């Protein structure tokens, strides 16, 4: 299968904007046929992506997980996500979705994948809350994990993935744990928690292997309720990064296809690096909804 791509360049992704000439050179080096477009803003990315898919064109996104998530959300709202072929040229602060597939974290090396015939259908997550409906591809977080992402957005982009470590130290002291409720059609679980993770992919935070057992094709989210004293966070971080934290008694993990999550406090909620609201939400899946170029 030979593709002629519409490449959408997010000029706001990453520590600094990736020049269009660099993107063009990477594509030409691997003989990838493409038209490059640089929409002015997020709405432009969403609109241009939907227009390309409706014309039957595959799209490649120059950006990170936030860029992918924004575009997939637009495609899902338009009802055409299952018609799309989406490739990724990593340029964001964190482009973790493609780490599961071993795709390189540089545009020059990743462009080679656009010239191969390989695609892979993956699940798409859905969160519904007071903010409305938001689709995502990699991970949703609530509690301290979301507060860290929120804090990181105010740090200099030049820090790259190190922003998350700085944000942990900044967000943790003031953040309040609380009682939470996670309800499925079969049962309701209540406990005290500091954070809640609902992962589709295995990596986030710039390469942290936080959900090593997550699968992108099982129709479920890999959920983790984390109940730790804040004093334990520095010792736990190295394990979180390497995916070695799951045996800890303060981590309760389940794979769930649909659930409602209700924290006692108005915890922040984020998906793929974007803060979307606060409080309770309902989560579900669109199984194998997106054809990802690998």
MARPARO-390051 format. One line per 2 residues: number of its first residue (from 1); their letters; for each residue x negated, y, z negated of N, C-alpha, C. Coordinates in nm, 2 decimals. Layout:
N
NUM> a> X,Y,Z,X,Y,Z,X,Y,Z; ...;
# end
This chain:
294
1> xx> -0.09,-0.12,0.00,0.00,0.00,0.00,-0.09,0.12,0.00; -0.07,0.22,0.09,-0.15,0.34,0.10,-0.06,0.46,0.07;
3> xx> -0.11,0.54,-0.02,-0.03,0.65,-0.07,-0.09,0.78,-0.01; 0.00,0.88,0.01,-0.04,1.02,0.04,0.02,1.10,-0.08;
5> xx> -0.07,1.15,-0.16,-0.03,1.20,-0.29,0.01,1.35,-0.29; 0.10,1.38,-0.38,0.12,1.52,-0.42,0.05,1.54,-0.55;
7> xx> -0.06,1.61,-0.56,-0.14,1.62,-0.68,-0.10,1.75,-0.75; -0.05,1.74,-0.87,0.00,1.86,-0.95,-0.11,1.89,-1.05;
9> xx> -0.16,2.01,-1.04,-0.27,2.05,-1.13,-0.22,2.14,-1.24; -0.23,2.10,-1.37,-0.19,2.18,-1.48,-0.31,2.26,-1.52;
11> xx> -0.30,2.39,-1.49,-0.41,2.48,-1.52,-0.43,2.51,-1.66; -0.33,2.47,-1.75,-0.34,2.50,-1.89,-0.39,2.38,-1.97;
13> xx> -0.42,2.27,-1.90,-0.46,2.14,-1.97,-0.61,2.14,-2.00; -0.64,2.09,-2.12,-0.78,2.07,-2.15,-0.85,2.20,-2.21;
15> xx> -0.97,2.18,-2.25,-1.05,2.29,-2.31,-1.06,2.41,-2.22; -1.07,2.39,-2.09,-1.07,2.49,-1.98,-1.01,2.44,-1.86;
17> xx> -0.96,2.53,-1.78,-0.89,2.49,-1.66,-0.98,2.41,-1.56; -0.93,2.31,-1.50,-1.01,2.24,-1.40,-0.99,2.31,-1.26;
19> xx> -1.09,2.36,-1.20,-1.08,2.43,-1.07,-1.02,2.34,-0.97; -0.93,2.39,-0.88,-0.87,2.32,-0.77,-0.98,2.26,-0.68;
21> xx> -1.09,2.33,-0.66,-1.19,2.28,-0.57,-1.25,2.15,-0.63; -1.26,2.14,-0.76,-1.32,2.02,-0.82,-1.23,1.90,-0.80;
23> xx> -1.10,1.93,-0.81,-1.00,1.82,-0.78,-1.01,1.78,-0.64; -1.01,1.87,-0.55,-1.02,1.84,-0.40,-1.14,1.76,-0.37;
25> xx> -1.26,1.80,-0.43,-1.38,1.73,-0.40,-1.37,1.58,-0.46; -1.31,1.56,-0.57,-1.30,1.43,-0.63,-1.22,1.34,-0.54;
27> xx> -1.11,1.40,-0.49,-1.02,1.32,-0.40,-1.09,1.28,-0.27; -1.16,1.38,-0.21,-1.22,1.36,-0.09,-1.33,1.26,-0.10;
29> xx> -1.40,1.25,-0.21,-1.51,1.16,-0.23,-1.46,1.02,-0.22; -1.34,0.99,-0.26,-1.28,0.86,-0.26,-1.18,0.83,-0.15;
31> xx> -1.18,0.93,-0.05,-1.09,0.92,0.06,-0.95,0.92,0.03; -0.91,0.99,-0.07,-0.77,0.99,-0.11,-0.70,1.11,-0.04;
33> xx> -0.59,1.07,0.03,-0.51,1.17,0.10,-0.42,1.24,0.01; -0.42,1.37,0.00,-0.34,1.44,-0.10,-0.31,1.59,-0.06;
35> xx> -0.20,1.64,-0.11,-0.18,1.78,-0.11,-0.18,1.83,-0.25; -0.26,1.93,-0.28,-0.28,1.98,-0.42,-0.19,2.10,-0.44;
37> xx> -0.12,2.10,-0.55,-0.03,2.22,-0.59,-0.06,2.25,-0.73; -0.06,2.38,-0.76,-0.09,2.43,-0.90,0.03,2.52,-0.94;
39> xx> 0.13,2.46,-1.00,0.25,2.53,-1.04,0.21,2.63,-1.15; 0.28,2.74,-1.16,0.25,2.85,-1.25,0.27,2.82,-1.40;
41> xx> 0.36,2.73,-1.43,0.39,2.70,-1.57,0.46,2.57,-1.58; 0.50,2.53,-1.70,0.56,2.40,-1.73,0.68,2.38,-1.65;
43> xx> 0.77,2.48,-1.64,0.89,2.46,-1.56,0.86,2.44,-1.41; 0.75,2.50,-1.37,0.71,2.48,-1.23,0.66,2.34,-1.21;
45> xx> 0.59,2.28,-1.31,0.54,2.14,-1.30,0.66,2.05,-1.29; 0.76,2.07,-1.37,0.87,1.98,-1.37,0.95,1.99,-1.24;
47> xx> 0.97,2.11,-1.19,1.05,2.13,-1.07,0.97,2.07,-0.95; 0.84,2.10,-0.94,0.77,2.05,-0.82,0.76,1.90,-0.82;
49> xx> 0.74,1.84,-0.94,0.73,1.69,-0.95,0.86,1.63,-0.91; 0.97,1.68,-0.95,1.10,1.63,-0.91,1.13,1.64,-0.76;
51> xx> 1.09,1.75,-0.71,1.11,1.78,-0.56,1.02,1.68,-0.48; 0.90,1.65,-0.53,0.81,1.56,-0.46,0.87,1.42,-0.46;
53> xx> 0.91,1.37,-0.58,0.97,1.24,-0.59,1.10,1.22,-0.51; 1.18,1.32,-0.50,1.30,1.32,-0.42,1.27,1.31,-0.27;
55> xx> 1.15,1.36,-0.23,1.11,1.35,-0.09,1.04,1.21,-0.07; 1.03,1.13,-0.17,0.97,1.00,-0.15,0.82,1.00,-0.17;
57> xx> 0.76,1.11,-0.22,0.61,1.12,-0.24,0.57,1.07,-0.37; 0.46,1.00,-0.38,0.40,0.97,-0.51,0.33,1.10,-0.57;
59> xx> 0.32,1.11,-0.70,0.26,1.23,-0.76,0.15,1.19,-0.85; 0.04,1.27,-0.85,-0.07,1.25,-0.94,-0.08,1.37,-1.03;
61> xx> -0.10,1.36,-1.16,-0.09,1.47,-1.25,-0.23,1.50,-1.30; -0.28,1.62,-1.28,-0.41,1.66,-1.34,-0.38,1.73,-1.48;
63> xx> -0.40,1.65,-1.58,-0.37,1.70,-1.71,-0.38,1.58,-1.81; -0.32,1.60,-1.93,-0.33,1.50,-2.04,-0.19,1.44,-2.06;
65> xx> -0.18,1.38,-2.18,-0.05,1.31,-2.21,0.06,1.41,-2.22; 0.04,1.53,-2.26,0.15,1.63,-2.26,0.20,1.66,-2.12;
67> xx> 0.11,1.67,-2.03,0.15,1.69,-1.89,0.23,1.58,-1.83; 0.18,1.45,-1.86,0.25,1.33,-1.81,0.39,1.33,-1.87;
69> xx> 0.40,1.35,-2.01,0.52,1.34,-2.08,0.62,1.45,-2.03; 0.58,1.57,-2.00,0.67,1.68,-1.96,0.73,1.64,-1.82;
71> xx> 0.64,1.59,-1.73,0.69,1.55,-1.60,0.79,1.43,-1.60; 0.75,1.33,-1.68,0.84,1.21,-1.69,0.97,1.25,-1.75;
73> xx> 0.97,1.34,-1.85,1.09,1.39,-1.91,1.18,1.45,-1.80; 1.12,1.53,-1.72,1.20,1.60,-1.61,1.25,1.50,-1.51;
75> xx> 1.17,1.40,-1.48,1.22,1.29,-1.38,1.34,1.21,-1.45; 1.32,1.18,-1.58,1.43,1.11,-1.64,1.56,1.19,-1.65;
77> xx> 1.55,1.31,-1.68,1.67,1.40,-1.69,1.73,1.41,-1.55; 1.65,1.41,-1.45,1.70,1.42,-1.31,1.76,1.28,-1.26;
79> xx> 1.73,1.18,-1.34,1.78,1.04,-1.30,1.70,0.97,-1.19; 1.57,1.01,-1.18,1.49,0.96,-1.07,1.35,0.90,-1.12;
81> xx> 1.34,0.88,-1.25,1.22,0.83,-1.31,1.18,0.69,-1.25; 1.28,0.61,-1.22,1.25,0.48,-1.17,1.21,0.48,-1.02;
83> xx> 1.23,0.59,-0.96,1.19,0.61,-0.82,1.05,0.66,-0.80; 0.99,0.70,-0.91,0.86,0.77,-0.91,0.74,0.67,-0.91;
85> xx> 0.63,0.71,-0.84,0.50,0.65,-0.86,0.41,0.76,-0.92; 0.36,0.75,-1.04,0.28,0.85,-1.11,0.14,0.81,-1.13;
87> xx> 0.04,0.89,-1.08,-0.10,0.87,-1.11,-0.15,0.97,-1.20; -0.26,0.95,-1.26,-0.32,1.05,-1.36,-0.46,1.08,-1.33;
89> xx> -0.50,1.21,-1.32,-0.63,1.25,-1.32,-0.66,1.33,-1.45; -0.73,1.26,-1.55,-0.73,1.32,-1.68,-0.80,1.45,-1.69;
91> xx> -0.73,1.54,-1.76,-0.79,1.68,-1.78,-0.75,1.74,-1.91; -0.67,1.67,-1.99,-0.62,1.73,-2.11,-0.71,1.71,-2.23;
93> xx> -0.67,1.77,-2.34,-0.74,1.75,-2.46,-0.75,1.61,-2.50; -0.63,1.54,-2.48,-0.63,1.39,-2.50,-0.55,1.33,-2.39;
95> xx> -0.61,1.24,-2.32,-0.54,1.17,-2.21,-0.54,1.02,-2.24; -0.46,0.98,-2.34,-0.48,0.85,-2.41,-0.40,0.74,-2.34;
97> xx> -0.29,0.78,-2.27,-0.21,0.67,-2.21,-0.29,0.58,-2.12; -0.38,0.64,-2.04,-0.45,0.56,-1.94,-0.57,0.48,-2.00;
99> xx> -0.60,0.51,-2.13,-0.71,0.43,-2.20,-0.68,0.28,-2.20; -0.55,0.25,-2.22,-0.51,0.11,-2.23,-0.54,0.04,-2.10;
101> xx> -0.55,0.10,-1.99,-0.58,0.04,-1.86,-0.72,0.05,-1.82; -0.81,0.11,-1.91,-0.95,0.13,-1.88,-0.98,0.23,-1.77;
103> xx> -0.88,0.32,-1.74,-0.91,0.42,-1.64,-1.00,0.53,-1.70; -1.11,0.57,-1.63,-1.21,0.66,-1.69,-1.15,0.80,-1.72;
105> xx> -1.21,0.87,-1.82,-1.17,1.00,-1.86,-1.23,1.11,-1.79; -1.27,1.09,-1.67,-1.32,1.20,-1.58,-1.24,1.20,-1.45;
107> xx> -1.22,1.32,-1.40,-1.14,1.33,-1.27,-1.22,1.25,-1.16; -1.35,1.27,-1.16,-1.43,1.22,-1.05,-1.42,1.06,-1.04;
109> xx> -1.42,1.00,-1.16,-1.41,0.85,-1.16,-1.27,0.80,-1.15; -1.18,0.88,-1.21,-1.04,0.83,-1.21,-0.97,0.84,-1.07;
111> xx> -1.02,0.94,-0.99,-0.97,0.96,-0.86,-0.98,0.83,-0.77; -1.08,0.75,-0.80,-1.09,0.62,-0.73,-0.97,0.54,-0.74;
113> xx> -0.90,0.54,-0.85,-0.78,0.46,-0.87,-0.66,0.50,-0.78; -0.66,0.62,-0.74,-0.55,0.66,-0.65,-0.56,0.60,-0.51;
115> xx> -0.68,0.55,-0.48,-0.70,0.48,-0.35,-0.68,0.33,-0.35; -0.64,0.28,-0.46,-0.61,0.13,-0.47,-0.46,0.11,-0.46;
117> xx> -0.42,-0.02,-0.44,-0.28,-0.05,-0.43,-0.21,-0.08,-0.56; -0.29,-0.08,-0.67,-0.24,-0.13,-0.80,-0.15,-0.03,-0.87;
119> xx> -0.03,-0.08,-0.91,0.06,-0.01,-1.00,0.11,-0.10,-1.11; 0.17,-0.04,-1.21,0.22,-0.12,-1.33,0.34,-0.05,-1.39;
121> xx> 0.45,-0.12,-1.40,0.57,-0.06,-1.46,0.56,-0.06,-1.61; 0.58,0.06,-1.67,0.58,0.07,-1.81,0.71,0.13,-1.87;
123> xx> 0.73,0.11,-2.00,0.85,0.16,-2.07,0.83,0.31,-2.09; 0.95,0.38,-2.10,0.95,0.52,-2.14,1.04,0.53,-2.26;
125> xx> 0.99,0.61,-2.36,1.06,0.63,-2.49,1.15,0.74,-2.48; 1.25,0.74,-2.57,1.35,0.85,-2.58,1.38,0.89,-2.72;
127> xx> 1.37,1.02,-2.75,1.41,1.07,-2.88,1.53,1.16,-2.87; 1.63,1.15,-2.95,1.74,1.24,-2.96,1.75,1.30,-3.10;
129> xx> 1.76,1.43,-3.11,1.78,1.50,-3.23,1.85,1.63,-3.21; 1.85,1.71,-3.31,1.91,1.84,-3.30,1.86,1.92,-3.18;
131> xx> 1.74,1.89,-3.14,1.68,1.96,-3.03,1.73,1.91,-2.89; 1.80,1.80,-2.89,1.85,1.74,-2.76,1.78,1.61,-2.74;
133> xx> 1.76,1.58,-2.61,1.70,1.45,-2.57,1.56,1.48,-2.51; 1.46,1.41,-2.55,1.33,1.42,-2.50,1.27,1.28,-2.47;
135> xx> 1.22,1.26,-2.35,1.15,1.14,-2.31,1.00,1.15,-2.33; 0.94,1.04,-2.36,0.79,1.05,-2.37,0.73,0.92,-2.32;
137> xx> 0.60,0.92,-2.30,0.53,0.80,-2.25,0.44,0.73,-2.35; 0.38,0.80,-2.44,0.27,0.74,-2.52,0.31,0.73,-2.67;
139> xx> 0.34,0.83,-2.74,0.37,0.82,-2.88,0.46,0.93,-2.93; 0.54,0.90,-3.03,0.61,1.00,-3.11,0.57,0.99,-3.25;
141> xx> 0.56,1.10,-3.32,0.52,1.11,-3.46,0.61,1.20,-3.54; 0.63,1.16,-3.67,0.70,1.25,-3.76,0.62,1.25,-3.89;
143> xx> 0.63,1.36,-3.97,0.56,1.37,-4.09,0.42,1.43,-4.07; 0.32,1.38,-4.15,0.19,1.43,-4.15,0.13,1.43,-4.01;
145> xx> 0.15,1.31,-3.94,0.09,1.30,-3.81,0.14,1.41,-3.71; 0.27,1.45,-3.72,0.32,1.55,-3.64,0.27,1.69,-3.69;
147> xx> 0.25,1.71,-3.82,0.20,1.83,-3.88,0.06,1.85,-3.83; -0.02,1.75,-3.82,-0.16,1.76,-3.77,-0.16,1.80,-3.62;
149> xx> -0.07,1.75,-3.54,-0.06,1.79,-3.40,-0.02,1.94,-3.39; 0.08,1.98,-3.48,0.13,2.12,-3.48,0.01,2.21,-3.52;
151> xx> -0.07,2.17,-3.62,-0.18,2.25,-3.66,-0.29,2.26,-3.55; -0.31,2.15,-3.48,-0.41,2.15,-3.38,-0.39,2.24,-3.26;
153> xx> -0.26,2.27,-3.24,-0.23,2.36,-3.13,-0.27,2.50,-3.15; -0.31,2.54,-3.28,-0.35,2.67,-3.31,-0.50,2.68,-3.32;
155> xx> -0.57,2.57,-3.30,-0.72,2.56,-3.30,-0.77,2.58,-3.16; -0.90,2.63,-3.15,-0.96,2.65,-3.02,-0.96,2.53,-2.93;
157> xx> -0.92,2.54,-2.80,-0.92,2.43,-2.71,-1.06,2.37,-2.68; -1.16,2.46,-2.70,-1.30,2.42,-2.67,-1.34,2.31,-2.77;
159> xx> -1.27,2.28,-2.88,-1.30,2.18,-2.97,-1.27,2.04,-2.92; -1.19,2.04,-2.81,-1.15,1.91,-2.75,-1.08,1.82,-2.85;
161> xx> -1.11,1.69,-2.85,-1.04,1.59,-2.93,-1.08,1.61,-3.08; -1.19,1.69,-3.11,-1.23,1.71,-3.25,-1.13,1.80,-3.32;
163> xx> -1.04,1.87,-3.24,-0.93,1.95,-3.30,-0.85,1.87,-3.40; -0.83,1.74,-3.37,-0.74,1.65,-3.46,-0.81,1.63,-3.59;
165> xx> -0.94,1.61,-3.60,-1.00,1.59,-3.72,-1.00,1.72,-3.81; -1.02,1.83,-3.74,-1.01,1.96,-3.81,-0.87,1.98,-3.86;
167> xx> -0.77,1.95,-3.78,-0.63,1.97,-3.82,-0.59,1.88,-3.93; -0.64,1.76,-3.94,-0.61,1.67,-4.06,-0.65,1.74,-4.19;
169> xx> -0.77,1.79,-4.19,-0.82,1.86,-4.31,-0.74,1.98,-4.34; -0.69,2.05,-4.24,-0.61,2.17,-4.26,-0.47,2.14,-4.30;
171> xx> -0.41,2.04,-4.24,-0.26,2.02,-4.26,-0.23,1.93,-4.39; -0.32,1.84,-4.42,-0.29,1.74,-4.53,-0.26,1.80,-4.66;
173> xx> -0.34,1.90,-4.71,-0.32,1.95,-4.85,-0.18,2.00,-4.88; -0.12,2.07,-4.79,0.01,2.13,-4.81,0.13,2.04,-4.77;
175> xx> 0.10,1.94,-4.70,0.21,1.85,-4.65,0.27,1.77,-4.76; 0.41,1.76,-4.76,0.48,1.69,-4.86,0.53,1.55,-4.81;
177> xx> 0.50,1.45,-4.88,0.56,1.32,-4.85,0.70,1.31,-4.90; 0.78,1.22,-4.86,0.92,1.21,-4.91,0.97,1.07,-4.89;
179> xx> 1.09,1.05,-4.93,1.17,0.92,-4.91,1.22,0.93,-4.76; 1.21,0.82,-4.69,1.26,0.81,-4.56,1.35,0.69,-4.54;
181> xx> 1.43,0.69,-4.43,1.52,0.58,-4.40,1.50,0.54,-4.25; 1.48,0.42,-4.22,1.47,0.37,-4.09,1.57,0.27,-4.07;
183> xx> 1.67,0.29,-3.98,1.79,0.21,-3.96,1.79,0.15,-3.82; 1.81,0.02,-3.81,1.84,-0.05,-3.69,1.98,-0.11,-3.69;
185> xx> 2.03,-0.16,-3.58,2.16,-0.23,-3.59,2.17,-0.34,-3.69; 2.05,-0.40,-3.72,2.06,-0.52,-3.81,2.04,-0.48,-3.96;
187> xx> 1.96,-0.37,-3.99,1.93,-0.35,-4.13,1.88,-0.20,-4.14; 1.88,-0.16,-4.27,1.83,-0.03,-4.30,1.71,-0.04,-4.41;
189> xx> 1.60,0.02,-4.38,1.49,0.01,-4.47,1.46,0.15,-4.52; 1.44,0.16,-4.66,1.41,0.28,-4.73,1.28,0.27,-4.80;
191> xx> 1.20,0.38,-4.79,1.08,0.38,-4.87,1.02,0.52,-4.88; 0.92,0.54,-4.96,0.85,0.66,-4.96,0.74,0.66,-4.85;
193> xx> 0.71,0.77,-4.79,0.62,0.78,-4.68,0.55,0.91,-4.66; 0.44,0.91,-4.60,0.36,1.03,-4.57,0.37,1.06,-4.42;
195> xx> 0.39,0.96,-4.34,0.40,0.97,-4.19,0.47,0.86,-4.13; 0.53,0.88,-4.01,0.59,0.78,-3.93,0.54,0.79,-3.79;
197> xx> 0.50,0.67,-3.73,0.45,0.67,-3.59,0.54,0.57,-3.51; 0.57,0.61,-3.39,0.65,0.53,-3.30,0.57,0.53,-3.17;
199> xx> 0.49,0.42,-3.15,0.40,0.42,-3.03,0.44,0.33,-2.92; 0.43,0.38,-2.80,0.45,0.30,-2.68,0.31,0.25,-2.63;
201> xx> 0.21,0.34,-2.63,0.07,0.31,-2.60,-0.01,0.29,-2.72; -0.13,0.24,-2.70,-0.22,0.20,-2.82,-0.30,0.32,-2.87;
203> xx> -0.34,0.41,-2.78,-0.43,0.52,-2.82,-0.37,0.65,-2.83; -0.41,0.74,-2.92,-0.38,0.88,-2.92,-0.47,0.95,-3.01;
205> xx> -0.46,1.09,-3.01,-0.55,1.17,-3.09,-0.69,1.18,-3.03; -0.70,1.15,-2.90,-0.83,1.16,-2.83,-0.91,1.03,-2.84;
207> xx> -0.84,0.92,-2.83,-0.92,0.79,-2.83,-0.90,0.71,-2.96; -0.82,0.76,-3.06,-0.80,0.68,-3.18,-0.71,0.56,-3.15;
209> xx> -0.75,0.44,-3.19,-0.67,0.32,-3.16,-0.57,0.30,-3.27; -0.47,0.39,-3.28,-0.38,0.39,-3.40,-0.28,0.27,-3.39;
211> xx> -0.24,0.23,-3.27,-0.14,0.13,-3.25,-0.20,0.01,-3.17; -0.29,-0.06,-3.22,-0.36,-0.17,-3.14,-0.27,-0.28,-3.09;
213> xx> -0.15,-0.30,-3.16,-0.06,-0.40,-3.11,0.05,-0.35,-3.03; 0.05,-0.23,-2.99,0.16,-0.17,-2.91,0.15,-0.23,-2.77;
215> xx> 0.26,-0.25,-2.70,0.27,-0.30,-2.57,0.36,-0.20,-2.49; 0.31,-0.17,-2.37,0.38,-0.07,-2.28,0.50,-0.14,-2.20;
217> xx> 0.52,-0.27,-2.22,0.61,-0.34,-2.14,0.71,-0.43,-2.21; 0.72,-0.41,-2.35,0.80,-0.50,-2.43,0.94,-0.44,-2.46;
219> xx> 0.97,-0.32,-2.41,1.10,-0.26,-2.44,1.11,-0.22,-2.59; 1.00,-0.21,-2.66,1.01,-0.17,-2.80,0.90,-0.07,-2.84;
221> xx> 0.92,0.00,-2.95,0.82,0.10,-3.00,0.75,0.03,-3.12; 0.62,0.05,-3.12,0.54,0.00,-3.23,0.55,0.10,-3.34;
223> xx> 0.63,0.07,-3.45,0.65,0.17,-3.55,0.56,0.14,-3.67; 0.52,0.25,-3.73,0.44,0.24,-3.86,0.49,0.34,-3.96;
225> xx> 0.52,0.29,-4.07,0.55,0.38,-4.19,0.43,0.38,-4.28; 0.37,0.50,-4.30,0.25,0.51,-4.37,0.27,0.57,-4.51;
227> xx> 0.24,0.50,-4.61,0.26,0.55,-4.75,0.12,0.54,-4.82; 0.05,0.65,-4.82,-0.08,0.66,-4.88,-0.09,0.78,-4.97;
229> xx> -0.17,0.78,-5.07,-0.20,0.90,-5.14,-0.30,0.98,-5.05; -0.29,1.11,-5.06,-0.37,1.20,-4.98,-0.52,1.18,-5.00;
231> xx> -0.55,1.14,-5.12,-0.69,1.12,-5.16,-0.75,1.00,-5.08; -0.66,0.91,-5.02,-0.71,0.80,-4.95,-0.73,0.83,-4.80;
233> xx> -0.69,0.94,-4.75,-0.69,0.98,-4.61,-0.84,0.98,-4.56; -0.93,1.04,-4.62,-1.07,1.04,-4.57,-1.13,0.89,-4.55;
235> xx> -1.09,0.80,-4.64,-1.14,0.67,-4.62,-1.06,0.59,-4.52; -0.94,0.63,-4.49,-0.86,0.56,-4.40,-0.88,0.60,-4.25;
237> xx> -0.93,0.73,-4.23,-0.94,0.78,-4.10,-1.03,0.69,-4.01; -1.15,0.65,-4.06,-1.24,0.56,-3.97,-1.16,0.44,-3.93;
239> xx> -1.08,0.38,-4.02,-1.01,0.26,-3.98,-0.90,0.29,-3.88; -0.83,0.40,-3.90,-0.73,0.44,-3.80,-0.79,0.46,-3.66;
241> xx> -0.91,0.52,-3.65,-0.97,0.54,-3.52,-1.00,0.41,-3.45; -1.04,0.31,-3.53,-1.08,0.18,-3.47,-0.97,0.08,-3.47;
243> xx> -0.85,0.11,-3.51,-0.74,0.02,-3.51,-0.75,-0.09,-3.62; -0.82,-0.06,-3.73,-0.84,-0.16,-3.84,-0.76,-0.13,-3.96;
245> xx> -0.66,-0.04,-3.95,-0.59,0.00,-4.07,-0.46,-0.08,-4.10; -0.42,-0.17,-4.01,-0.29,-0.23,-4.03,-0.28,-0.33,-4.15;
247> xx> -0.39,-0.39,-4.19,-0.38,-0.48,-4.31,-0.35,-0.40,-4.44; -0.37,-0.27,-4.44,-0.36,-0.20,-4.57,-0.22,-0.21,-4.62;
249> xx> -0.20,-0.23,-4.75,-0.06,-0.24,-4.80,0.03,-0.12,-4.79; -0.04,-0.01,-4.76,0.04,0.12,-4.75,0.09,0.14,-4.60;
251> xx> 0.06,0.04,-4.51,0.11,0.05,-4.37,0.22,-0.06,-4.35; 0.34,-0.02,-4.31,0.44,-0.11,-4.28,0.47,-0.10,-4.13;
253> xx> 0.44,-0.21,-4.06,0.45,-0.20,-3.91,0.57,-0.30,-3.86; 0.64,-0.25,-3.76,0.75,-0.33,-3.70,0.75,-0.29,-3.55;
255> xx> 0.79,-0.38,-3.46,0.82,-0.35,-3.32,0.97,-0.34,-3.31; 1.03,-0.22,-3.27,1.17,-0.20,-3.27,1.21,-0.14,-3.14;
257> xx> 1.32,-0.18,-3.08,1.37,-0.13,-2.95,1.46,0.00,-2.97; 1.53,0.01,-3.08,1.62,0.12,-3.10,1.64,0.14,-3.25;
259> xx> 1.63,0.26,-3.30,1.64,0.29,-3.44,1.68,0.44,-3.47; 1.72,0.46,-3.59,1.74,0.60,-3.64,1.64,0.62,-3.75;
261> xx> 1.58,0.74,-3.75,1.48,0.77,-3.86,1.53,0.90,-3.92; 1.54,0.89,-4.06,1.59,1.01,-4.14,1.49,1.03,-4.25;
263> xx> 1.41,1.14,-4.25,1.33,1.18,-4.37,1.42,1.27,-4.46; 1.39,1.26,-4.59,1.46,1.34,-4.69,1.43,1.49,-4.66;
265> xx> 1.31,1.52,-4.62,1.27,1.66,-4.59,1.27,1.68,-4.44; 1.27,1.81,-4.40,1.28,1.84,-4.25,1.14,1.83,-4.19;
267> xx> 1.09,1.71,-4.18,0.96,1.68,-4.12,0.95,1.73,-3.98; 0.83,1.77,-3.93,0.82,1.80,-3.79,0.82,1.68,-3.71;
269> xx> 0.85,1.69,-3.58,0.86,1.57,-3.49,0.78,1.62,-3.36; 0.69,1.53,-3.32,0.62,1.56,-3.19,0.61,1.44,-3.10;
271> xx> 0.61,1.47,-2.97,0.59,1.36,-2.87,0.47,1.40,-2.78; 0.37,1.31,-2.77,0.27,1.33,-2.67,0.20,1.47,-2.68;
273> xx> 0.18,1.51,-2.81,0.12,1.64,-2.83,0.20,1.76,-2.83; 0.33,1.75,-2.81,0.42,1.86,-2.81,0.52,1.86,-2.92;
275> xx> 0.52,1.96,-3.01,0.62,1.97,-3.12,0.75,2.00,-3.05; 0.86,1.91,-3.09,0.99,1.93,-3.03,1.10,1.96,-3.12;
277> xx> 1.07,1.95,-3.25,1.18,1.99,-3.35,1.14,1.94,-3.49; 1.25,1.93,-3.57,1.23,1.88,-3.71,1.35,1.79,-3.75;
279> xx> 1.32,1.71,-3.85,1.43,1.63,-3.91,1.45,1.50,-3.85; 1.58,1.45,-3.86,1.61,1.31,-3.82,1.62,1.30,-3.67;
281> xx> 1.60,1.18,-3.62,1.61,1.15,-3.48,1.65,1.01,-3.45; 1.70,0.98,-3.33,1.73,0.85,-3.28,1.63,0.81,-3.17;
283> xx> 1.58,0.69,-3.18,1.48,0.65,-3.08,1.53,0.53,-3.00; 1.50,0.53,-2.87,1.54,0.41,-2.79,1.44,0.40,-2.67;
285> xx> 1.46,0.31,-2.59,1.37,0.28,-2.48,1.44,0.27,-2.34; 1.36,0.31,-2.24,1.40,0.28,-2.10,1.30,0.18,-2.05;
287> xx> 1.33,0.05,-2.06,1.23,-0.06,-2.02,1.18,-0.05,-1.88; 1.05,-0.07,-1.86,0.99,-0.07,-1.74,1.04,0.03,-1.64;
289> xx> 1.06,0.15,-1.69,1.12,0.26,-1.61,1.03,0.33,-1.52; 0.90,0.33,-1.55,0.80,0.42,-1.47,0.70,0.34,-1.41;
291> xx> 0.67,0.36,-1.28,0.57,0.29,-1.20,0.44,0.38,-1.21; 0.35,0.33,-1.30,0.22,0.40,-1.32,0.11,0.35,-1.23;
293> xx> 0.04,0.44,-1.17,-0.07,0.40,-1.09,-0.19,0.37,-1.17; -0.25,0.25,-1.16,-0.36,0.21,-1.24,-0.48,0.17,-1.15;
# end
